[in-house]
């Protein structure tokens, strides 16, 4: 329907232009043709008059009606001989005695003055529109006249011929215009339809027109616009989804923090009020109550510390100092620091080092914190008499990819259900909430490990099976990956 309307408008426009051309031609050509015919007829009469004046000077000196009629019939014109004083001496179409003085007639006045005169006007003597040409002769002036009816007829015939020819010539023009209008209307219709779909959000469509004409160039520009709009829209959708995700994370974070803070605060408040109410003087319970208050205060301190650490990392406010370190030495320092805790539970801790002189490019303090969190978890959740194995190994390099070392902590604890594995590195996620709180866990240790490792270009993984223990591992690059040690202000204000 849209294409048909465009086609109709184009055809009407072309027809209108052609019609205007025909009308203008009809208005301009006939007057021009008439002027040309009059000019030719004037020259013709002038030549005939000169010829008569040269060939028959005696007839003009002593004109007789018979002689003049003979000359008029031979030349096909009306002859009038005028004396120098303007009197009509002879005329082939009227009686000179009844004709007025012609001295004031423009063509006669010019001839009597020695020039050739011509004039187009209505003749009151014969009652028709005539063309007059007069030349000077010895007796005065010789005037030739012809009616203009034949000139008007020739102009009318010429006008009809021009109109017929132009009309016939315009038929193929209209056919060509119709073909072009159909092509242009189909293209314009497709472009308008495409633009409408873009306005309605259909950014995935493409015209894919080939060629170098203007329609093809416009189609390519529209395709580029659609591609940019689609890319922008997809990006906005992703950002919107990310914002919704971040908002949900924020809500969950507030709920979790509130819950985590409420329990120890309630315990501290309850036992403090009990002591103030008089239990402080009860030697059987006061020390135990104070110990509970101390444990909850310590738990609050650990939770606050871990929250601050995690916030600094997530907001990219954490400053790292990357350098090359021997990976075995980093691991040994961490294992030695936590070995007393393992020995207190009668746990066996072994270390399988990487090849000597193996280096990693990292922040030593961040690695120590991540590995300490994993070892601390392994010690907490492994039963007395169990085993913990720490290992370091160089991963097989991929073509063109950076080289990595993997550090793993394997324990013989109770294991983790398979359905809980994907969420272990989320904040405040616990497999056994009651046991985790009893062991003093904040639920943030593994989230801190994940962010610390990713900030250094590595990755984390976990493998576990119920009743067979767990293995937590992370990788560190062996070479400088060009990571920023301190983020820009824009990055600091962006959640990642």
Number of C-alpha atoms within 10 A of each C-alpha: 7 14 20 14 12 19 23 16 14 19 20 12 13 17 16 12 12 17 14 12 13 17 12 11 15 15 12 11 15 20 13 12 18 18 14 13 16 17 12 12 18 22 14 12 24 21 14 17 23 15 12 17 19 12 11 12 15 10 14 23 14 11 15 14 12 10 15 20 18 13 18 20 13 9 15 14 19 21 24 21 26 27 20 21 12 19 17 22 21 23 23 20 13 13 13 17 11 9 14 11 14 17 20 10 14 16 24 31 21 20 25 26 15 14 15 19 23 23 16 17 12 14 14 8 12 11 8 14 16 18 21 25 28 30 27 24 23 13 17 23 31 27 26 26 23 21 19 18 12 10 18 16 12 16 21 15 13 16 19 14 12 17 16 12 11 15 15 11 11 17 11 11 15 16 12 12 18 17 14 15 22 19 14 17 21 17 18 17 19 16 17 14 14 21 16 12 15 18 10 9 14 15 22 13 14 16 15 11 14 11 10 9 9 9 16 16 14 15 21 18 12 19 20 13 15 23 16 13 17 18 14 13 14 13 12 12 12 12 12 12 12 13 13 12 12 15 12 12 13 12 12 14 15 12 12 16 17 11 12 18 16 13 14 19 17 12 17 20 13 14 20 17 13 14 18 11 10 10 17 18 12 10 9 10 13 17 15 12 20 16 12 17 20 13 16 20 16 14 21 20 12 16 21 15 13 18 18 12 16 22 15 14 19 19 16 22 18 18 14 19 13 19 13 16 17 16 27 22 15 17 22 13 11 17 20 11 12 15 16 12 15 23 14 10 15 15 21 16 20 14 16 14 17 18 12 10 11 18 23 24 22 27 21 19 13 22 21 16 16 23 25 19 17 20 26 17 19 25 28 19 19 21 16 16 12 19 20 22 17 22 17 22 18 18 11 9 11 8 7 6 7 13 17 22 23 19 23 24 22 23 28 21 24 16 18 20 12 11 9 12 15 10 13 19 21 15 21 21 17 19 16 9 13 10 13 16 15 8 13 16 20 23 23 22 24 22 19 25 24 19 21 24 21 15 21 24 19 18 18 19 15 17 14 20 15 12 12 13 21 23 22 21 20 23 24 25 21 20 15 15 12 9 13 13 16 14 16 11 11 8 13 17 13 10 12 12
